[in-house]
Amino acid sequence: MELNLKNGALIIVDVQNDFIPGGSLAVKEGDQVVPVINSLQHKFETVVATQDFHPANHGSFAANHPGKTPGEFIDLNGLTQILWPVHCVQGSRGAEFHKDLEIKNQITIFQKGMNPEVDSYSGFYDNARRGDTGLGDFLKEKGIRTVFVAGLALDYCVKFTALDAISLGFETYLIVDSTRAVNLQPIDGDLAIQQMESVGVKIIYSNELI
């Protein structure tokens, strides 16, 4: 496949220590996406990264709801919310990018999840679609028409970033070998891919770009 990357951007989603094996919300094989993403960055003039950046009192943390445990569901300000272990707290090592991820000076970082009242999976909006990170406007101002999504985790933040990219009119590709799934249920990653494909996200492998 011949892909035109001139008006394309790479979106690196949440490659942070807490989502890597050993982290508080570890994604199996999450560290294996790092060398793939590093090899991809050199193909793009525009590379952005998202960073989960929660306050310690975030409403998605099970620890902030007495008697609740990770994996349970609650109503959080009108939205169904799965509860997570404490992760990616502002100023913590867990919120930092993986040490081997190349974060160059020209990469713009978009932080999300800072409002304790609502979770934020997508790199574009919070889950209520009330808070906007500015990523969409940034890409459009640069003339970007196509985005390529990589990072963690496939069945949550990567999926919702890709779905929002489609909704904003970007031609959207998921680089499937540059991501891994949480897989609370074993098929969650596969279902996420099916959902993305159903709205027009194209599924490719990194060797189609490198």
N, C-alpha and C positions, 0 to 999 in steps of 0.2 A: 504494500500500500504506500502510495506517495502522499505524504502529508505536508502541507504548507505551514511552516511554523512562524512565518514572518509576522503574522498578526495573532500569534498564539502566546499563551502564558501558561506556565507551570504553577499549579497551586499545591503547596506542600502542607498537608493537614496534620497538625498536632504530633509531630515526631518528638515527643517529650519523655523525660525519664520515667514518669509514672505510668506510661503506657508501654514501656519496654520491659522484658522479663527482669524481675527484681523490683519493679515499681509497684505501687499500691493498687493499680488497676491494670495489671500487666496483660498485654495481648500476646498470645503465643506466637513466637517467631517474629515479634514486632521489630526486633533489632535487624532482621534480615532485609528490611526495606531500605535501610540506610545506604548501603553501597549502590543499590539500584537508583535511588533518588539522586545520589551524588553524580552518577554517570549521566543522568538525564539533564541536570541543571545546565550543562555546558551547551545544550542544544537550543536554549531559549534566551532571548534578550530580556524578557520580563519573567522574573521568578518572584513569587510571594509566598509567605508562610503564615499559617494561622497558629495561634498559641492559646490553649485553654488557660485561663488566668483567674481562678476563682478566689473570692474572699473566703476566710475561714468559716464564716457563718452561712455558707451557701445552702440554699434549700434543697439541693439535690443530694446532700450528704446524709446518709443514714444516721451518722453520729449526732446530727442536729435534731433528730426526732426520737425522743426517749422511747425505748421499747421496740424500735424498728431496726431491721437489719438490711444489708445490701441485697438487692433483688426484689424487695417488696415494692408495691406501688402505693402512691398516695395521690391526693389531689393537691397540686401546688398552684394556688392562685388561678384555679379554673382549668388547669391542664393536668392530664394524667402524667405522673412523673415516676419513673423507676428510680429507686434509691441506689446510690453508688457509695463505695468506700471514699473516704476523704482523698482527694487527688488534686494535683496541679494548683496548690494553694500559692497565692502571690508571694514571691520572695523565697519560696522553698526550692530545694534541689529538684524535687519532683516536677516542678513547673518548667525547669530549664530544658532546652533542646538537648537531644542526645549528643554526647561529646564528639562523636564522629560525623555528625551531620554538618555538611558545609553550609555555613550561614555567612554569605559574603556581604560586603558593605552595601551592595546595590539591592539586596533583598529587602522588601518592605514587609514588616511584620504587622499582622492584624490580630489584636487580642480580643478574646471573646469570653463569655461566661462571668463577667464582672458584676452583673446585677444579681444579688442574692435571691431575688424573688422569682427568677425564671432561668431555666437551663438554656444552654446555647450549643447545639450540635454543629450547625452550619457555620461556615466561615463568613457568610453574608448577613444572616439575621439570627436573632434569638428564636427560641421555639414558639414564641407567641407572635413572631414577625412584627414586633413593635420596636425593637432595638436594631439598628443598622450599623454594621461595623465600618461601612464606607468602602468595602472591597469592590462592590459592583461599580460604583462611581469611579473609583481609581482605575479599574480595568478599562472602562468605556472611555475615560479621558485619554488613555494611552492608545486608543484605537484597537484594542484587543477584541477580536471576534470569536476566537476559539480558545477554550481552556482545557487543560489536561490535569486531572486530579490524581493525587498520590497521597499516601500517608496512612494515618491511623485514626479511628478504626473503621474498617470497611462498612460494617453494619450500622454505624452511628454517624460519626462526624464526617466521614468521607461521603457516605450516601447522601446525607442532607445537604452537604456542600454541592454535590453534583446536581441534585434535584433543584436547588435554588438557582444554580447556574443556568440550567435549562429554562427555568421559569423567567429568567431575566433576558433570555434571547441569545445566550452564548451557545455556539456549537460546543458540545461537551463530550470529552473522552475520559473514560476511566482506564488508567494504566494498571491492569489487574495484578501484575506481579510486583507492583510497588506498594501494595497494601495488604493488610491482614485483618481478620475479623475477631471481635470479642467472642462471638459464638456462645452466648448464654444458652442457646439451643444449637445443636450441631449444624442445623441447616440455615442459620441466620445469615451467614455470608452469602450463600447461594441465593437465598430469597432477596437479599439486598441487590444483588446483580440483576436478578429478574425484574425487580421493581424499577431500577434505573433504566434498563433496556426498554421497558414498556413505555417510558416517556421520551425515548429518543437518545439516551446516553449511549455512546458507542464504546464497545469494550475492545481494548487493544493490549498488546504486550510491549514491554520496553524495547525489545529488539526491533520493533517496527519503527522506532524513532532513533535508535543509536546507530 
